Amino acid sequence: MRDETDTPFEQINRGFDATFQNGRLSLGLVVPIAQYGTSPVPDMSGHLDRVKRAEELGFKAIWLRDVPFNVPSFGDAGQLFDPFTYLGYLAAQTSDIALGVASIVLPLRHPAYVAKAAATADVLSGGRLILGVASGDRPEEYPAMNHDFEARGAAFREAFDYIRAMGVAAPRVENRFGSVGAPLDMLPKPAGSKIALLVTGSSRQSPDWIAQNGDGWMTYPRPGIAQDRVLQDWRDQLCALGQPPKPVLQPLYIDLADDPDEGPSPIHLGFRSGYRHLTRYLQHLEQIGVNHVALNLRFSTAPINTTLGHLAKHVLPAFS
């Protein structure tokens, strides 16, 4: 079961605070908000209009991905655009929806650039950035950038520490990525108290490290009671380490059927069903302690705008 005390989460910035509330589940969308089930490369035409519509309909967040290369064996090129460039563009075209990244592959980028770009996006969006971070799961990208795939766990930790250090006054850090100390500083500082950093999966770290250092955790869908047990372990780790409650989010691929009573049939990391089953499933996730679900419409068979309209009318009201 979830944390019945409903102790408020730490307040970090406008996007984080609106997206994550203890004891409640909110809904977001994975970008591109598009159908591309038969191809790894999406058609990005109309992408901005769909993001704007998601905001108008009341979705709490959109989620970009960091996919430097189209790796055929992985089968998904993401939103094509560089995430930080795209964040800046979307920050200027939206006003309230949280701008999330799920997730920046830290070992492939120098953390100084990540820290600078993230703080810039946070300031320009008025404090709406939520930065997921990961160690990466596409081995082919590492030699393409002359990085060691087997060393990505240690590189992730040191990059994480570097980014954290850059968010404070008089930053000081020394590791494989460089040495920073007085009189150097990095500007701008984040709009909120810090950059909200959510760890994706294990990122080659121990559960204790993730609970101690992350501002939240991105995990994956699991069947049956398995997710309940995983979330209880997460809460137990936080408690054992003297940490406050921290949010959990997960993705979910859906194909919304025309028949509202259609039962579930499996698709990749999700299911096809009518909206009534989807709503019950999301309510179950809320009950066991999931705080945000990022819906992915890649395998949608209905037109995207039709699906967005049905979600807004029949599903979102249960989680507003």
N, C-alpha and C positions, 0 to 999 in steps of 0.2 A: 504493500500500500504506500501511497505518497506520504509526504511529511504533513501530518494532520495539524501541526502548529501553524502552517501557512506563514512562517516568518518571512517578511519581505526580503526579496533579493537586494543585493547591493545596487545602489543607483549609480550608473556609470555615464550614460548619455541619453539623449532623447530617444534614439532608436532602440537601444537596449531596454530602456525602462518601459517603453510602450509594447515591445514584443514579448518580454518575459515577466510574467507575474506568477508568484508561487501559488499553487493550487488551481491555476487556470491554464487552458490551452489556447493558443492563438494559431492562425493559419497564414502561411506565406506561399510564394510560388517560386519555382526554380526557373531561371532565365536560361535559354530562350523560352518564352511562353508560346510554344509552337509544337506542331506535329512533325516528327521526323523519325518515325518508327522503322522505316525501311532503309534509312541512310544514316551514316554517322555524322553527316554535315547538314545542319538545319538551313532552311531558307529564312534569312533575317529580315526580309521585307515586312514592314508593319510592326517591327519589334517595339518601337517607342510608343506607338498607340496602345499596344497591349499592356505595357508597363503603366502607362497613364490610367488605363481603364482599371487595372488591378488596384491602383491607389484610390480611384473614385469609388470602387465597389467595397472597399474597407479591408482588403488584405493588409496584414501588418508589416510584411517584409517581402522583398524580392532577394533572390540568392544567385549570385554570379559564381563562375568557377574559373580556376586557374589551369588552363590547358595550353601550354606553350606549343605543343606539336600535335598534329593529327596522327595518332598512333593506331594503325589499322586493327591491331589485335585487341585494342581497348574498345573500339566501336563507338566512340562518342567524342566529337570535336568541341563540345561545349557551345558557348555563345560566340565563338570565333574571335571576338574582340579582346584585346588586353584588358584584364579586369580593372586596373587602376585608371586607365584612360576612359573606360566605359563608366566607371563610378563617377568621374568628374562630369561626364556628359549627362548622366542620369540625375546627378545632384542638381544640375541647372534646370532640369525639365520636370522635376517633382518637388513636393514641398513637405510631405509628412511621412510617407512610407519609409521604413528602415531599409538601408542599403547593406545587404550582407554579402559576404564572400565565403563560399564553402567548397574549397578552401585554398588559401595561398600555400604553395609548396615551398616552405621556408628554406630547405637546403639548396634550392636552385636559384635563389635570389640573395643578393647581399642585403643583410638586414637594415643597413643604413637607408637604402633605397625604399625598402618596405616601410620602415618607420616614417620616413619623410612623406611618402605617397599616402600612407594611411592617415596620418595627421592632417594632411592637406585635404583629403576627401572628407574627413570628419568635420573640419572647420567649414569647408565650402557647402556642405550639406546641412549645416546647422546642428551638428551632433547626431547624425543618423547612421554612422558606420558601425557595423558589427563584423569583426574580422575573424573568420575561421582560419585556422592554421593546421597544416598537415606535413607529414614527412614525405609524401608522394608514393604512388603505387604503380607508376609506369616506368619500369627499369630502362626502357629505351631512351628516355629523356636525359638520363644522367650522363652517359658518354657523349651525347650531343652537346652538352654544356661543360664537358670535361670535369665532371664531379663523380665522386665515389658513391655508388648506390649502397654499398654495405656500410658506409660510415654515416648514413643519413640520420640515424637516431641521435648520435652525439651532436651532429651539425644542427639538428632541429633544436635541441636544448640551448645551444649557445646562441643561435639566432633569436630564439624566444627571449633569452636574457638581455640580449643587445637591444631589441625593440622595446622591452620594458624600461630599460635604462634611459632611452632617448626621450621618454615621455615626461621625465622629471627635470627640475632645475638642476644645473650643474651636474650633468650625467657623468657617470664613471663606469667604464666596463673595459675588460681586457680579456680577449679570447681569440680564437682562430680568425675571426672576422676583422680584428683590428683593436687598437687601443685608443680609448677616448677618455679625456680628463680635462680639467681646467687648463686654459680658458675656453676650450671648445664647447659649443652648445648646439643643439639642433632645434630649429624653428620651422614651422609653427608647432606649438604644443597642441595636443588634442583639445577639441571643444569641450569634452566632458572631463571627468576626473582622470581618465586614462584611455588608451585604446582598449576596447573590449576584445579580449583574445579568447576564443573558444577552440579547444583542442578537438581534432577530428579523429575518431576511432582511438587506436592506441598510439599512433604516431611514433611507434617504437619506444614508448615510455611505460613506466610502471603505473598501475592504477593510483598509487599514492602520489606520484609526481603530478599526474594530471589533476587529481583532486586538490593538491596543494597549490598548484600554480595557475591553472586555467580559471577563467571567469565563468566557464560553463563547459558543457561537453556535448559534442555532436556524435551521435551513435547511429546505428543502422537498424532497420526494421527486423524484428525477430518474431517467430510464430508463437502462438499459444501463451503459456505463462513464462516463457523464457525471458521476454522483455521485462516483465514484472520483477523477476529475480535479479536481472542485471541492474535495474534501477534501484532496487533495495540495497544491493552491494555498493552502488555509488553513494547512496545516502549514508550507509554505514561507514564508508571510508571518510567522507566529509566529517562525520561526527567524531570518529576516532582521532582525526587530525586537528580537531578543534576549529574546523572551518565552518563558515555560515552556509546556509542552503545556497546552491548554485543551480542554474537552469540546465535542462536537457532538451535537445531538439533532435529530430530525426527527419529524413526524407521519406516520401511515399509516392510511388508511381501509381496513378489512377487512370482508369478509363471509365467515364461516367456514362452509364447506360440510359437509354430513353425511359425505360420502365423503372419507376422509382422503387419498385419492390423486387427487382432482380437481385438474386443472391450473388455472392462473390465467386469469381473464377480467377485463378492466379495469372498474373503477368509478372514481368521482371521487377523484383523488389516492390511488389504491390498487387493490386487486383482490379478487375473490372466488376462494377456493381451499380445498382441504383443508388440514389442519394440517401435512402433510408438506412441501408446497411452501412454506407460510408459514415453517416452521422453517428450511428451506434458504435462503430469501430473507433472513431475519434474520441467519443465520450469515454470509451474504455481506456484509451491512452491517457486522457486527462485524469481519470481516476487513479491510474497507477503512477502518475507523476511526470508524464511528458508535458513540457511547457510550450513547445512549438512544433508544428509539422510543416515542412516545406513540400508542397504538392508539386509533382512533376507530371506535366501533361504530354510528354513526348509520345506516348503510345495511345493518345486519345483517338477514337474513331469518329467522334462527333466534331463538328467545327469548333474551333477554340473559343470563339466568342459566345457560342451557344453554351458550352460547358462553363465558362466563366459566369454567365448569367444564371445558370441553374445553381452553381455553387453559392453565388451571392444571395439568391432567393431562398434556397432550401437548407444550406449547410452553415454558412457564416453566422446567421442569427443565433445559433446554439453556442457560439464561442466568442461573442462580442461583449 
